Amino acid sequence: MLHSEFNSRKRSQCTPPATREPTFTDFPLYNDSMLSDAILIHGWDPNFYNSKIKNGSPDGIAWSHRSEFIEELSKRYNLKYYNLPGFAGTPEPDMKEYDVEDYSKDFAKWKKINSPNAKLIIGYSFGGAVALVNKALMKDPTPTILISPAIMRGESMKSEIGGGIKKFVPNIIENQLKHLYQLLMSRYYREGTPFLRKTYNIIVRRDLRYLLDKINPNELLLIYGENDTDTSWKLVEKIAIKNSIGHHIIQNGQHNIGQTNPIEIIKQIDGFITQ
C-alpha cells in the first residue's frame, strides 16, 4: 500500500471526534500492540563488532545511536533485539563465512525461540536484507519494515578501483593486493575478524532485488532516504513499484535516517501496522 494510502488510513482511524487535527501523541495509543513484540535487526556496523563490545552490554547496544527512535518505538512494543552473529556480543558461528541466507536461517531459529508471535519485524540496512530473505524465502508472514535496506548496493568508486585490480596483475598476487587494498580503504574489512572479513566480501556484492517478486506486498514496507548513496532507493524503485510494494521516501534523507528522522519513520510504522 502506498504512502498516500497510509496517510488516509491514519487520518480516518486516528482523528478524534473533536475538530482539532491529530497530534503525534495520538498515534501510540494502540492497545493491541502495546504488549506485542517487535523484533529489530541491526545493520553491519564496525562499532558493534564483538571486539568493540564490553561484557555485560545490553541486548540493544547495536541500536544505541538511534535512541529517539528506540524510545518512541518502545512506547508501542515490547522490543526484542536480534544481534547478528559476530556483533553485539553474539558469538561467531563455527564456519569460515556466512551469506545473507545463513543469517536469515539463524534469525528464524532465534525468532522461533525468543519471539514466535512477534507483531512486527524491523530491519535496518544489512538487517533489512536479512529480514527480506526471511520474508521471501522463509515465508514468514510477520509484517516487516525495511529501513535503508541493503537490497542492492551501488558500486562506489573505491569498489570499481578495487575490482579493476585483476585486469592488471597476475592471479597469483591478486588476492594479496585485494587484501592490502581493503585494509587501507575499508573499515568494515580492516576491523573485522577473518569470519567477518570473508562474510562482508560476500554480502556486500549481493543483489536481492529478485526477492521483491516473491513477497506479499501487503506485508512489507520500504523506507529510504532520498539522498542515500549507500543503499539507494533508485536501485530498487522500478521493481518495488511493479510489485505494488509500499514505500516511503524521506526528503533529503541519507542512510542514517534512523538518527535524523525518527519521528517520520515512527509515523510510517504506525500507519503500516494499522492498515
N, C-alpha and C positions, 0 to 999 in steps of 0.2 A: 504494500500500500504506500502511496507516495506521500511526500511531506505535507502537501496541501490537505490531503485526506486526514492525516494525523491531526492537524490543527483543528479541522472542522469537528472531528470527533471529540477532541479535548474541550472545545468550547461548548458543545452540546451536553457533555457529561459533567463538566466541572463548574459551569456558571451557576451560581446560587440564584434563588428566586428573586432577590432584590435586583435593582437596576445597575448596581456597580459592576465594573469589569472584574473578572477574577484576578487575584494576585498570585504570586508564586507560592505563597503559603497554602493556597487552596489545593495544590496538586498532591502533596504527600499523603493525604488522608484517604488511603485505600485500605480498609480494614482487612480485606482478604489477603493482602500482600505484606502486611506489617511483620508477620511472623514467618513468612515464607523465605526460603533460602534463595540467594542469588550467588552464583559462582563467578569468580573473577580469575581470568588467566592473564598473567602479565606478559610483557614483551621481552625482547632479547637486549638486556641492558647490562653492560660490564660492571656497573656499580653494584650489581646484586649477584655476581658470580660468588660461589661459595667461599672463595679465597678472600672476599671483601666483607663477609658477614660474620659478626660476632656471635658466639654461643649465646643462646637464650633470646635471640631476636624474635619478634612476634611474627606470626604467620603472614601478616600483611605487609611485611617490610618492603616488598617489591612495589608497593603502591604508596609508599610514604611520601613521595614527591608530588602526589595528587591528593593532598589532604582535604581540600574543599570538596572535591568530587566524592571522596570516600565518606566524608561527614554527611553530605546530603543523601547519598545512596543508603547509608546505614539507618536513616530515618524511615526508610521504606522496607528494607530487607534485613534478614539475618545474613551477614556476609560470610561466605566461605571462600578461602583462597587456595587455589591450586598453584603450587610452585613447580616450575619446570625442573626436572632432574638436572642437577648441576648449578642450580640457582637457589638463593634464599635459604640455604641450609638443607635442601633436599639432596641426598646422595646421588652421585652419578651412577648409571647402570653399569653392569659388568659387560660392557660392549665397547668396541672401538669408536663407534659413531652411531648417531640417530638420524633418521629422516623425519619429516613432518608427521608421517603416518605412525611412526613409533611413539612420538609424543602424544598423538591422539589416542592411541591404544592405551598408553599409560594413564592418560586423563580419564578415559572411560572406566578403567578399573578403579581409579580413585573415586570417581563420582558414584559408582555403584555402592561403595562402602561408606563414603562420607556425606553424600547428599543426593540420594537416588530420586528424590521428589522435588528437586530444585525448580523454582518457577522461572528462572532466568539464568542465562549464561552470557557473560560479557568477556570478550577477548580483545586485547589491545595489541596492535602491531603484530609481532610474530604470534602472540597469544590469539589474535584473530585468525591467523592461518590454522592454528591447532583447532580452534572452535569450528571453523568452516569444514575441516576434514571430519570432525566429529559429527557435524550436521549432515554432510553429504554422503559420507561413506559408512559411518556407524549408524546412520538413520535415527539419530537422537531427536525426538520431537520437541524438546525443550526450546521455547522461544530464545533466539540468540541474537545478540547485538555485537557487531564488529566495529571497533573504533580504530581508525587509521590502520586498517588491516594490511598485513604483508601478503596479499594475494598474489601480487607480482611487483617486483622492484625494477625501476628503470635503471639501466646501466649508467653509472656515473663515469666521469672522465677517468677517475682512478681505475675503475674496473676495466675500462676499454684499454688503458695503457698496460695494465697487468695482463689482460687477455692477449695482447699483441706480442708478448714476450716470445711465445712459442714460434712465431714466424721468423725469428732472428737467431735462435740458439739451438744447438743440438738437444735432442730429447734427454740425453744423459744428465744435463745440468739444468734442465727446465724447472724441475721440482725444487731444486736448491734456490734458484733465482726467485721463484714464486714465493717460497718461504721467506726469504730475505725481504722481498718487496712488501709482503703482508705485515711483517714485523715492523717495518717502517711506516706503512700507510694506514694500517687498520688496528684501531684499539680493540675492536671486537676479537680479532685474531691474537694480537700481541699479548693481551692479558688473560687469555683463556688457557685451560689445561689442554693436553693432547686431545681429549674427548671433545671438548668444546670447539677446538680449532677445526677438527675434521668435520664435526657436525655443522658448524657455521658455513664452511665451504660448500656443503651440500644444500642447506636450506635457503641460503641467500640466492641461489640460482633457480629455485623452483618457480614454476608458473602454474598457479592453481585456479586460473580463471575457468577452466573446463568444469570445475565443481559447481559453478553457479548455474549450470544447466541441470543439476541433479537435485536441487533442493525445492521445497515448498516455499514459494516467495512470501507467503503469509507468516512464515516462521522466522524470517531473517530481516534485519535492518542494518544497513551500512551507514556509517558516519565518517566523513572525511573532512579534512581541512582543504580549503580551496587552493592554497599555495603549498601543499605538502609535496616536497620533492623526493622524500624517502620512499613513500608508498603512495603514488599519485592516483587520484580518482580517475584521471583521464585514461589510465591503463585498463580500467575495468568498466568504464562508463557504458560502452556500447552493449556489452553482454549483460550487464545489470539491467539496463533499460529494456533490452529484448526480452528478458525473463520477468519483467514487471516486479523487480525486487525493490522494496522500499529503501530510500536513501535520503540522507540529509547532508548538504554541503555547507560547512561553516565559513562564512565570508571572511576572507583574509587569514583563515586559519592555516597553521602548519602542522607538522607531525605531532607537536606537543599540545594539541587541543585539550587534552585531559587536564593540563595545568592552566591553560589560558581561557578556556571556555567551558568550565564545568557545569554551570547552570544551564546553558543552552543544551548541553548533552543530556542533562538530567530531564529537561522538559521533553526531549525526544524519547527518552526511555519511558516516561510516564505515558505519553501518547501511544507508543507502540504496545505496551503491556496491557493497555485498557481498550484496545481496538476491538 
